Amino acid sequence: MTKHFIKGTIFLILISFLAVNPLLAATKSEGQGIIKKSQQAFYYAGKDFKARVFMKLINPQGQQRIRDLVMLRKNEPNEEQRYFIYFYEPADVRNTTFMVFKYPNKDSSRWLFIPSINMVKRIAANDKRSSFIGSDFTYEDISGRDIIFDTHTLLREEAQGGKACYVVESIPKEESEYTKKISWIDKTNFLPLKEEYYDSRGELYKVFTADEIKTVQGFPTVTRRTMKNLKSGHRTEVTFKEVNYNLGIEEDLFSERNLKNPPQRWIK
Amino acid sequence: MIQNKLVEFSVNHPRLIIFITLLLSLLFGLQFPKATIDTDPKHMLPATSPVRVYNDQVEKWFGLYPDTIVLGIYNKDGIFNKDTLENITKLTGEILKMKGVAVRDVTSFTTADNVFAQNNDLQVLPLLQKIPQTQEEMEVFKSSLYNNPLLVDRLISKDGTTTAIYVPLEEGANGKVIADQLKKLVRKSGGAEEYYIAGDPVARDTFGAQMFTQMAVFSPLAGMLMFIALFIMFRNFNMVILNMSIAMISIIWSMGLLIGLKFPVHIMSSMIPVFLMSISTDSIHIFNEFCFRFRELKEKKPAIIDTMKVVGAPVSATAMATAAGFACLAFGHIIPVKVFGIFIAFGTLVIRLMSFTLIPAVLSMMKDKTLLKISQKEDIKENPTSRFLRKLGELSVKNAGLILVAGLVLLTLAIIGTAKIRINNNMVSWFKEKSEIRKADAILNSQLGGTSLGYLIVSGPGEDFFKKPGAMKYLESLQREVEKSPLVGKTTSVADYVKRINRVLHKDSPEYETIPDSGTVISQYLFLFGMSAKQSVLNNVIDYPFQKANIWVQLKTWDASAMREVINIAKNYTLRHPMPELEVKPAGIAYFNMVWNDEVLYDMIRTFIFATILVLFILILEFKSFRWGIISIIPLIFAILLVYGFIGFTGKDFDMPISVLSTLTLGMAIDFAIHFASRFKRRYMETQEPLEETLYWTVSRPGRGIIRNAVLFALGFSVMAFASLTPYITVGLFIMSTMLLSAITTLVFLPVLIKLFPKFLLFKKEVPK
């Protein structure tokens, strides 16, 4: 009797393994697909994009630093992108401009124009860990991380803030800033509503939330977002205003000459 | 008198007394399982003390950690080889997984960024992105380190043999626990490297933990030694057990009360048992006298009652003086010291109560035969100790003048020595020279900038103050001034980052290693730096509104005097170069150590003076004579001055542990003079003996009790001399020598003083014709 029972159990376990394995594979490819769509919606919407961006860097004591800038983005073939940034605030860095050429699969190139010494400098930095203009976002968080760096698995589907979401787990294949990321991705527009980052000890340390989503020219756009570092207590709140897509930003905006002398119509 | 009634009652109802005592002990003993332990010496100061409040504030302003462990990695052939770098990479990875470590701010080759110029580009990259495979790559890596002055002496030693991993701790993490994990980790890693673990949390928490374990070892050890000594003195187990029970009861009652009242057992209170054990030896005077009396009277009960009539007064007085001496600690500011003082005072009163209840009760139950056997050996004329003491008494009384002169010479020397005392504190030196902590500290201090970290917080009048070139340059020259001190290994401030950026933006040419003359340029540099590096790097040195800057000062020693020197240099600099509304304030762990050591030290000196006055007051009350009060305290003060003088001449630092001890010995060592004076006066009044004969009697009979008491006392503390922490050794030796010395000074100088100044001390009618 018991012998039969044990045999039966083993059989059942084997069967379930066989059944689950292809399922696992399925959730993996599904996870990858969802992240791909999500990145397209989040980082690549439109042919180009312009917004006035207000950033509040808030330290644990509630003291703030303000960043007020114009951000222009243009998509290029092969998932490359160009970014052009002009700073209004802080007042003493006004006229500072910043240009990023983003490549999938390798660190982006950055150029900075420092008006007070009238100098353009190329900066080589690590996208994965350097902070984007002193905020809690890394460069990767701003422009996207190559999909092949992580293994993405669809964990489940659940509601987040009243919206049906895919919950996808991303685990880096090589050592990275985080050891695990869990994203809640809106099933309808594929925007990430929430992301949790876990550190080397498996502890949650950083949380991204999309706080306001508006549809602009048919593109669902996250117009308010927060990145909060739970360990340091520091957080960054970002608001996008005057969002525009498909303005026809020309290729030659992204040049060293324009960094020094940005065309007025693009930075207004 | 109540005391005499209590004795009579106890003698008549011994079983009831024993039962009540046991019942109460059981009640107090039941509290023990509730004990909580607190080993953090930081808690010596209350959380509301200004230095702790300010340090907390500074840590918030600049996102700093109160505690950082430094893991030094040394390879005598240099660290620039693949194996060592691989080890560092692996180690860092492991450390990033450790609980209690503030992961995001661990600083090592792999987690720190380097800002440097290459091919006209500005590079902000991890110091060690990947391990160099060729000799060429290794050279590039090497020069990238040495070209950045921010890294030299912090992450790489000048000779290339040493690097470090800085491991900040999360709030509440225990430094010793993490240090132990690090030790385990490096033991596994193997290789040609040597590892050194240093930093304040290691020293502090290791000290706290070791103090506890050493107390757990030494309290029973002290008890055993005293057991043996008592046995040699009385050759009778019952007597010894009775004596030890008094100690145990007082320990159980006072520790039980402490725990029951929800006080954590702190480093200080862990010493209560050893102290109470030693204090309980005061009951030796009862046994001492009882043996004499029993021999004379041959009957138990009257012998007990008589003994207590004679000894009761001094036993009471000594208990009062000891309790008062310890209770004085309650008027200080250091909470654990207060707790310690109050509960020792309580324990002392318990001992006193036992002297009038349990001791008479038990004595009355002992067999006559046993008691006779014990007291046989107590013949004053036959006992060698007594005979020796009598000779000593005769010697001092007959050469009173000479001895007084010798005493005055010694006193002068002691005062000269005391004047030489150097007040200083150094927590790392609380460990023995050969201990791992001391070695690690010495190596890292000679190789890198220094393991002791202080901050100078420079604040200006308003927001964006530090974007002005003047302010930034002020910061820089203040740093240079502070660095002139040989005790300062390295300083780092926001000015260093601005200079660094200026240089790397200008093709790494050295003439640009300066602070720009324009505020806009400085602002844009800071912005540029904040754009590329980790947030925390800039946050650690400048606050959000750019109003306060933090200069990191790495000190090469944990001497409190080093931080004091830094503060003085800064103060003098601001006086010589006044800048309106600019303020420089010290902070950081080095400063905290300086303050809490100072606080304890000066608190103790104050308490010491207060305790001296109080003890004197009690003496005057007890003897109902101002003159006798003064005369009895002289031998003790003399003994303490001798010990201080000795410390002064040896050049040993007068540090916090010594200051605590001076106060502690006072209440305990005064007992000898009380016994001597009180017994002498009583004998002198009761008999028709000449003054000299009474003095000889006092030196030889109660004197023997005093010697026994002092020896037992000294034995109790002698075990501490074998401790591995130097403050314990100091405690042991200091108390031992003060106790023995004050017993000797009492037995030698009190007779001399009484002999020389009879008119000053004795009533006219008592002055011998």
Boltz contact constraints between the chains, C-beta under 6 A:
constraints:
  - contact:
      token1: [A, 59]
      token2: [B, 544]
      max_distance: 6.0
  - contact:
      token1: [A, 61]
      token2: [B, 60]
      max_distance: 6.0
  - contact:
      token1: [A, 63]
      token2: [B, 544]
      max_distance: 6.0
  - contact:
      token1: [A, 92]
      token2: [B, 520]
      max_distance: 6.0
  - contact:
      token1: [A, 92]
      token2: [B, 523]
      max_distance: 6.0
  - contact:
      token1: [A, 93]
      token2: [B, 524]
      max_distance: 6.0
  - contact:
      token1: [A, 93]
      token2: [B, 527]
      max_distance: 6.0
  - contact:
      token1: [A, 114]
      token2: [B, 524]
      max_distance: 6.0
  - contact:
      token1: [A, 116]
      token2: [B, 520]
      max_distance: 6.0
  - contact:
      token1: [A, 116]
      token2: [B, 521]
      max_distance: 6.0
  - contact:
      token1: [A, 116]
      token2: [B, 524]
      max_distance: 6.0
  - contact:
      token1: [A, 117]
      token2: [B, 521]
      max_distance: 6.0
  - contact:
      token1: [A, 121]
      token2: [B, 122]
      max_distance: 6.0
  - contact:
      token1: [A, 122]
      token2: [B, 121]
      max_distance: 6.0
  - contact:
      token1: [A, 123]
      token2: [B, 122]
      max_distance: 6.0
  - contact:
      token1: [A, 123]
      token2: [B, 532]
      max_distance: 6.0
  - contact:
      token1: [A, 124]
      token2: [B, 121]
      max_distance: 6.0
  - contact:
      token1: [A, 124]
      token2: [B, 123]
      max_distance: 6.0
  - contact:
      token1: [A, 125]
      token2: [B, 124]
      max_distance: 6.0
  - contact:
      token1: [A, 125]
      token2: [B, 532]
      max_distance: 6.0
  - contact:
      token1: [A, 126]
      token2: [B, 125]
      max_distance: 6.0
  - contact:
      token1: [A, 130]
      token2: [B, 532]
      max_distance: 6.0
  - contact:
      token1: [A, 131]
      token2: [B, 535]
      max_distance: 6.0
  - contact:
      token1: [A, 133]
      token2: [B, 531]
      max_distance: 6.0
  - contact:
      token1: [A, 134]
      token2: [B, 530]
      max_distance: 6.0
  - contact:
      token1: [A, 199]
      token2: [B, 103]
      max_distance: 6.0
  - contact:
      token1: [A, 200]
      token2: [B, 96]
      max_distance: 6.0
  - contact:
      token1: [A, 200]
      token2: [B, 97]
      max_distance: 6.0
  - contact:
      token1: [A, 200]
      token2: [B, 103]
      max_distance: 6.0
  - contact:
      token1: [A, 201]
      token2: [B, 97]
      max_distance: 6.0
  - contact:
      token1: [A, 231]
      token2: [B, 104]
      max_distance: 6.0
